[in-house]
Amino acid sequence: MLAVMEEVDQETFEALVADALDQIPEELGRYMDNVAVFVEDWPTLEQLGGRRGTLLGLYQGVDLTRRSSLNYGGAMPDRITVFRGPISRIAQNQWELVDIVTRTVIHEVAHHFGISDARLHELGWG
């Protein structure tokens, strides 16, 4: 039986999220616009939005493919949230933790660029 990791502290987890963001190629990262990344412990009922189970990450906003001056002028930043609790609970070891954080960050950044869950699943990032 595999041992489950203890929940990772906030500072360490935030560093893993920052490392994952640093892995985004610069030529792609420069197109990220008006988006903020947060770490929260657990998703709220509102963030779950009736979904079963839990979330590892969540993108909230208007993705780049749907923005126009009519629907996005002066908008608050889009929000990517990565949830420390669920990720810590499912990771079996440090390497898996890093992998899950990285995959979650890339998955949510992809939503910022307008890539759907269906397409992410096709690409192996679902």
NUNULO-432631 format. One record per residue: x negated, y, z of N, C-alpha, C, O in turn; residue number from 0. Coordinates in Angstrom, 3 decimals. Atoms other than C-alpha are relative to their C-alpha. Example, Ala and Ser with C-alpha at 12.3 -4.5 7.8 and 13.67 -1.06 7.14 Angstrom:
// residues 2
NODE         nX         nY         nZ        caX        caY        caZ         cX         cY         cZ         oX         oY         oZ     n
NODE     -0.890     -1.190      0.000    -12.300     -4.500      7.800     -0.900      1.200      0.000     -1.936      1.181      0.665     0
NODE      0.820     -1.190     -0.060    -13.670     -1.060      7.140      0.770      1.090      0.730      0.261      2.198      0.899     1
This chain:
// residues 126
NODE         nX         nY         nZ        caX        caY        caZ         cX         cY         cZ         oX         oY         oZ     n
NODE     -0.841     -1.179      0.000      0.000      0.000      0.000     -0.887      1.243      0.000     -1.847      1.333      0.766     0
NODE      0.777     -1.228      0.086     -1.334      3.428     -0.954      0.384      0.956      1.121      1.556      1.063      1.483     1
NODE     -0.267     -0.994     -1.033     -1.656      6.059      1.734      0.455      1.294     -0.654     -0.085      1.708     -1.680     2
NODE     -0.478     -1.282      0.494      0.254      9.255      1.175     -0.852      1.100      0.629     -1.186      1.042      1.813     3
NODE      0.799     -1.115     -0.511     -1.739     12.457      1.519      0.808      0.811      0.999      2.038      0.841      0.945     4
NODE     -0.653     -0.971     -0.863     -0.978     14.889      4.284      0.292      1.235     -0.837     -0.363      1.475     -1.851     5
NODE     -0.345     -1.204      0.741      0.642     18.110      3.132     -1.219      0.924     -0.059     -1.898      1.138      0.945     6
NODE      1.157     -0.851      0.254     -1.991     20.412      1.663      0.296      1.411      0.513      1.404      1.916      0.335     7
NODE     -0.223     -1.344     -0.525     -2.446     23.795      3.328      0.173      1.007     -1.137     -0.251      0.771     -2.268     8
NODE     -0.367     -1.025      0.974     -1.281     26.940      1.541     -1.210      0.514     -0.779     -1.160      0.620     -2.005     9
NODE      1.188     -0.570      0.644     -4.753     28.341      0.817     -0.606     -0.968     -1.013     -0.954     -0.564     -2.123    10
NODE      0.550      1.010      0.907     -6.037     25.106     -0.735      0.903     -0.181     -1.204      0.430     -0.271     -2.337    11
NODE     -0.950      0.200      1.090     -2.884     24.673     -2.782     -0.024      1.185     -0.965     -0.013      0.997     -2.182    12
NODE      0.076     -1.187      0.857     -3.017     28.261     -4.063     -1.267     -0.019     -0.852     -1.239      0.408     -2.006    13
NODE      1.246      0.102      0.767     -6.635     27.653     -5.129      0.161     -1.007     -1.140     -0.366     -0.789     -2.230    14
NODE     -0.249      0.986      1.065     -5.502     24.558     -7.096      0.853      0.609     -1.108      0.605      0.361     -2.288    15
NODE     -0.834     -0.673      0.999     -2.817     26.629     -8.835     -0.845      0.985     -0.805     -0.722      1.048     -2.028    16
NODE      0.884     -0.951      0.697     -5.400     29.332     -9.663     -0.944     -0.735     -0.945     -1.178     -0.278     -2.064    17
NODE      0.873      0.799      0.866     -7.759     26.665    -11.037      0.754     -0.481     -1.236      0.211     -0.477     -2.340    18
NODE     -0.810      0.465      1.136     -4.942     25.303    -13.219      0.242      1.152     -0.975      0.165      0.957     -2.188    19
NODE     -0.202     -1.160      0.883     -4.209     28.801    -14.567     -1.280      0.334     -0.753     -1.231      0.741     -1.914    20
NODE      1.287     -0.267      0.646     -7.922     29.233    -15.312     -0.280     -0.964     -1.147     -1.102     -0.665     -2.014    21
NODE      0.206      0.982      1.068     -7.746     26.145    -17.547      0.749      0.357     -1.280      0.510     -0.244     -2.327    22
NODE     -0.718     -0.433      1.201     -5.381     27.902    -19.950     -1.000      0.729     -0.884     -1.660      1.665     -0.436    23
NODE      0.973     -0.655      0.891     -7.470     28.863    -22.977      0.249      1.507     -0.079      1.392      1.958     -0.144    24
NODE     -0.094     -1.457      0.000     -8.215     32.592    -23.048      0.833      0.522     -1.167      1.607      1.467     -1.011    25
NODE     -0.746     -0.479      1.171     -6.797     32.975    -26.550      1.504     -0.193      0.155      2.279      0.510     -0.492    26
NODE     -1.419      0.197     -0.301     -3.448     31.657    -25.260      0.403      0.854      1.208      1.464      1.478      1.204    27
NODE     -0.283     -0.744     -1.214     -3.597     33.280    -21.827      0.215      1.478     -0.232      0.981      2.110      0.496    28
NODE     -0.162     -1.439      0.245     -3.875     36.759    -23.296      1.403      0.347     -0.474      1.795      1.513     -0.446    29
NODE     -1.372     -0.237      0.425     -0.324     36.322    -24.639      1.010     -0.117      1.143      2.186      0.204      0.973    30
NODE     -0.906      0.040     -1.148      1.132     35.708    -21.192      0.319      1.438      0.377     -0.582      2.243      0.614    31
NODE     -0.401     -1.381     -0.188      3.130     38.839    -20.574      1.088      0.117      1.053      2.110     -0.565      0.980    32
NODE     -0.984     -0.317     -1.027      4.979     40.136    -17.520      0.507     -1.256      0.707      1.713     -1.486      0.808    33
NODE     -0.353      1.214     -0.742      4.909     36.871    -15.593     -0.867     -0.067      1.256     -2.068      0.198      1.211    34
NODE      0.705      0.141     -1.273      3.960     36.307    -11.951      0.112     -1.453      0.454      1.133     -2.103      0.233    35
NODE      0.032      1.390     -0.464      2.995     32.968    -10.404     -0.023      0.007      1.527     -0.808      0.716      2.156    36
NODE     -0.142      0.084     -1.449      4.002     32.076     -6.854     -0.104     -1.452      0.448      0.159     -2.378     -0.319    37
NODE     -0.044      1.311     -0.651      3.552     29.139     -4.498      1.010      0.110      1.131      0.933      1.018      1.959    38
NODE     -0.958      0.080     -1.099      6.463     28.242     -2.239     -0.041     -1.418      0.544     -0.470     -2.347     -0.140    39
NODE      0.022      1.324     -0.605      6.849     25.349      0.142      0.982     -0.959     -0.662      0.592     -2.044     -1.092    40
NODE     -1.055      0.868      0.541     10.144     23.908     -1.146      0.971      0.837     -0.807      1.148      2.021     -0.518    41
NODE     -1.022     -0.744      0.740     12.772     24.902     -3.700      1.241      0.229      0.863      1.604     -0.612      1.686    42
NODE     -1.254     -0.302     -0.682     15.902     26.569     -2.355      1.139     -0.706     -0.743      0.953     -1.205     -1.853    43
NODE     -1.171      0.574      0.680     19.373     25.256     -3.162      0.289      0.770     -1.280      0.659      0.180     -2.295    44
NODE     -0.209     -0.820      1.197     19.702     28.162     -5.591     -0.986     -0.389     -1.107     -0.600     -0.504     -2.270    45
NODE      0.997      0.390      1.003     16.453     27.181     -7.340      0.283     -1.389     -0.555      0.041     -1.650     -1.733    46
NODE     -0.353      1.344      0.478     17.595     23.565     -7.538      1.147      0.073     -0.993      1.226     -0.744     -1.911    47
NODE     -1.075     -0.215      0.962     20.697     24.813     -9.322      0.830     -1.229     -0.289      1.247     -1.435     -1.429    48
NODE     -0.806      1.197      0.198     22.584     21.561     -8.801     -0.758     -1.197     -0.533     -0.177     -2.266     -0.716    49
NODE      0.793      1.138      0.485     19.731     19.390    -10.074     -0.104     -1.046      1.095     -0.127     -0.716      2.281    50
NODE      0.229      1.084     -0.951     19.338     16.028     -8.419     -1.499     -0.108      0.266     -2.314      0.193     -0.606    51
NODE      1.420      0.131     -0.330     16.074     15.370     -6.649     -0.584      1.336      0.373      0.090      2.177      0.967    52
NODE      0.658     -1.258     -0.328     13.599     18.156     -6.289     -0.786      0.495     -1.203     -0.837     -0.162     -2.243    53
NODE      0.799     -0.618      1.061     11.423     20.397     -8.400     -1.447      0.090      0.426     -1.752      0.311      1.598    54
NODE      1.419     -0.241     -0.249      7.675     20.557     -8.680     -0.351      1.437     -0.359     -1.228      2.048      0.252    55
NODE      0.225     -1.367      0.444      7.795     23.889    -10.483      1.240      0.539     -0.676      2.131     -0.224     -1.047    56
NODE     -1.167     -0.639      0.599     10.265     26.379    -11.922     -0.422      1.270     -0.718     -1.171      2.085     -0.179    57
NODE      0.176     -1.243      0.755     10.160     29.051    -14.629      1.331      0.725     -0.002      2.361      0.148     -0.349    58
NODE     -1.197     -0.829      0.017     12.664     31.863    -14.264     -0.319      1.278     -0.759     -1.216      2.028     -0.375    59
NODE      0.226     -1.210      0.761     12.846     34.592    -16.848      0.482     -0.136     -1.425      1.254     -1.033     -1.762    60
NODE     -0.310     -0.009      1.425     13.164     35.375    -20.525     -1.283     -0.374     -0.726     -2.249      0.389     -0.732    61
NODE      1.247      0.445      0.639     10.630     33.364    -22.508     -0.371      0.914     -1.159      0.465      1.649     -1.686    62
NODE      0.538     -0.922      1.009      8.457     35.141    -25.058      0.726     -0.076     -1.334      0.793      0.923     -2.051    63
NODE     -0.678      0.135      1.288     10.409     33.764    -28.032      1.380      0.642     -0.012      1.957      0.841     -1.081    64
NODE     -1.347     -0.571     -0.087     13.667     35.300    -26.803      0.002      1.477      0.410      1.069      2.071      0.565    65
NODE      0.075     -1.397     -0.441     12.443     38.754    -25.781      0.159      0.958     -1.175     -0.289      0.694     -2.291    66
NODE     -0.070     -1.107      0.948     13.317     41.923    -27.616      0.073      1.287      0.808      0.255      1.253      2.025    67
NODE     -0.078     -1.275     -0.705     13.326     45.607    -26.773      1.406      0.226      0.550      1.587      1.020      1.473    68
NODE     -1.380     -0.156     -0.472     17.108     45.300    -26.309      0.282     -0.787      1.276      1.085     -0.354      2.102    69
NODE     -0.323      0.834     -1.162     17.061     42.523    -23.701     -1.116     -0.052      1.042     -0.964     -0.708      2.073    70
NODE      1.104      0.191     -0.920     13.725     42.962    -21.992     -0.693      1.290      0.425     -1.617      1.236      1.236    71
NODE      0.644     -1.257     -0.368     12.785     46.625    -21.698      0.143      0.293      1.486      1.257      0.299      2.011    72
NODE     -0.019     -0.330     -1.417     11.838     47.492    -18.115      0.358     -1.155      0.919      0.696     -0.933      2.082    73
NODE     -0.379      1.176     -0.800     12.510     43.952    -16.885     -1.028     -0.287      1.081     -2.218     -0.007      0.931    74
NODE      0.888      0.499     -1.052     11.089     42.601    -13.661     -0.813     -1.157     -0.589     -0.374     -1.784     -1.553    75
NODE      0.796      1.104      0.542      8.310     40.050    -14.231      0.740     -1.337      0.077      1.488     -1.602      1.018    76
NODE     -0.456      1.380     -0.068      9.273     36.503    -15.102     -0.728     -0.641      1.172     -1.721     -0.112      1.670    77
NODE      0.537      0.618     -1.207      8.518     34.100    -12.294     -0.251     -1.482     -0.246      0.635     -2.214     -0.689    78
NODE      0.338      1.424     -0.034      6.713     30.770    -12.211     -0.249     -0.330      1.466     -1.068      0.308      2.127    79
NODE      0.183      0.424     -1.385      6.996     29.014     -8.863     -0.460     -1.450     -0.004      0.115     -2.296     -0.689    80
NODE      0.523      1.353     -0.169      4.981     25.940     -7.932      0.268     -0.380      1.454     -0.057      0.373      2.372    81
NODE     -0.455      0.399     -1.328      6.304     23.983     -4.952     -0.976     -0.967      0.667     -1.167     -2.100      0.226    82
NODE      1.036      0.727     -0.715      3.685     22.779     -2.493      0.527     -1.266      0.678     -0.128     -2.306      0.620    83
NODE     -0.535      1.141     -0.743      5.896     20.438     -0.444      0.223     -1.236     -0.847     -0.316     -2.298     -0.539    84
NODE     -0.262      1.181      0.824      7.171     18.138     -3.186     -1.266     -0.572     -0.637     -1.439     -1.788     -0.713    85
NODE      1.226      0.475      0.640      3.803     17.975     -4.917     -0.886     -0.708      1.019     -1.442     -1.769      0.734    86
NODE      0.810      0.634     -1.044      1.975     17.218     -1.673      0.559     -1.369      0.380     -0.196     -2.303      0.649    87
NODE     -0.632      1.260     -0.408      4.477     14.479     -0.864     -0.191     -1.123     -1.009     -0.303     -2.287     -0.624    88
NODE      0.098      1.083      0.991      4.149     12.606     -4.154     -1.442     -0.355     -0.355     -1.709     -1.445     -0.862    89
NODE      1.409      0.279      0.319      0.366     12.894     -4.560     -0.543     -1.053      0.964     -0.377     -0.948      2.179    90
NODE      0.559      1.076     -0.805     -1.382      9.759     -3.351     -1.431      0.281      0.445     -1.906     -0.294      1.424    91
NODE      1.386     -0.321     -0.339     -4.881     11.241     -3.285     -0.341      1.371     -0.595      0.477      1.981     -1.283    92
NODE      0.432     -1.327      0.442     -6.847     14.404     -4.052      0.016      0.135     -1.524      0.411      1.179     -2.043    93
NODE      0.053     -0.064      1.462     -7.306     13.564     -7.758      1.398      0.095     -0.583      1.637      0.837     -1.536    94
NODE     -1.386     -0.052      0.471     -3.610     12.962     -8.237      0.613      1.367      0.323      1.388      1.901     -0.471    95
NODE     -0.480     -1.329     -0.369     -2.856     16.215     -6.404     -0.428      1.030     -1.045      0.390      1.814     -1.527    96
NODE      0.513     -0.939      1.006     -5.078     18.175     -8.799      0.718     -0.213     -1.327      1.091      0.759     -1.985    97
NODE     -0.680      0.306      1.261     -3.479     16.407    -11.792      1.444      0.500      0.003      1.890      1.102     -0.974    98
NODE     -1.403     -0.418     -0.063      0.094     17.084    -10.647      0.114      1.517     -0.003      0.971      2.072     -0.691    99
NODE     -0.022     -1.466     -0.009     -0.620     20.741     -9.883     -0.296      0.530     -1.403      0.408      1.412     -1.894   100
NODE      0.382     -0.467      1.333     -2.324     21.212    -13.257      1.121     -0.240     -1.001      1.458      0.655     -1.776   101
NODE     -1.093      0.318      0.922      0.466     19.467    -15.175      1.215      0.885      0.252      1.880      1.319     -0.689   102
NODE     -1.152     -0.840     -0.336      3.119     21.455    -13.320     -0.214      1.430     -0.484      0.682      2.024     -1.082   103
NODE      0.294     -1.370      0.439      1.434     24.805    -13.987      0.086      0.088     -1.522      0.718      1.004     -2.047   104
NODE     -0.030     -0.026      1.468      0.935     23.996    -17.685      1.431     -0.143     -0.509      1.824      0.535     -1.459   105
NODE     -1.398      0.205      0.380      4.541     22.772    -17.948      0.787      1.314      0.132      1.524      1.686     -0.781   106
NODE     -0.758     -1.232     -0.216      5.932     26.014    -16.478     -0.501      1.133     -0.888      0.301      1.939     -1.357   107
NODE      0.538     -1.004      0.928      3.603     28.232    -18.533      0.538     -0.265     -1.406      0.838      0.675     -2.142   108
NODE     -0.560      0.343      1.314      4.824     26.373    -21.622      1.425      0.526     -0.135      1.815      0.986     -1.208   109
NODE     -1.351     -0.573      0.044      8.380     27.408    -20.720     -0.063      1.506     -0.243      0.784      2.047     -0.953   110
NODE      0.186     -1.435      0.235      7.146     31.032    -20.624     -0.205      0.273     -1.491      0.206      1.315     -2.002   111
NODE      0.234     -0.139      1.438      6.070     30.503    -24.240      1.163     -0.519     -0.841      1.095     -0.506     -2.070   112
NODE     -1.193      0.419      0.726      9.498     29.105    -25.147      0.054     -1.473     -0.356      0.886     -1.873     -1.170   113
NODE      0.015      1.440      0.306      8.681     25.381    -25.227      0.991     -0.696      0.932      0.924     -0.544      2.152   114
NODE     -1.071      0.654     -0.752     11.659     23.268    -24.132     -0.500     -1.233      0.745     -1.575     -1.759      0.456   115
NODE      0.307      1.242     -0.712     11.658     20.340    -21.705     -0.088     -1.172     -0.970     -0.977     -2.015     -0.851   116
NODE      0.009      1.106      0.962     12.484     18.008    -24.598     -1.320     -0.042     -0.770     -1.914     -1.107     -0.938   117
NODE      1.266     -0.044      0.750      9.446     19.174    -26.583     -1.188     -0.320      0.902     -2.129     -0.981      0.464   118
NODE      1.075      0.323     -0.932      7.210     18.984    -23.508     -0.065     -1.496      0.246     -1.160     -2.050      0.347   119
NODE     -0.021      1.451     -0.160      8.307     15.366    -23.003     -0.626     -0.673     -1.226     -1.403     -1.619     -1.091   120
NODE      0.583      0.555      1.229      7.439     14.628    -26.648     -1.512      0.128     -0.010     -2.222     -0.747     -0.507   121
NODE      1.445     -0.276     -0.014      3.997     16.142    -26.084     -0.721     -0.668      1.176     -1.944     -0.582      1.282   122
NODE      0.605      0.669     -1.149      3.424     14.142    -22.879     -0.181      0.888      1.210     -0.920      0.531      2.128   123
NODE      0.106     -0.939     -1.123      3.791     17.119    -20.520      1.286      0.096      0.782      1.453      1.021      1.576   124
NODE     -1.319     -0.041     -0.662      7.315     16.323    -19.278     -0.028     -0.460      1.407      1.007     -0.476      2.072   125
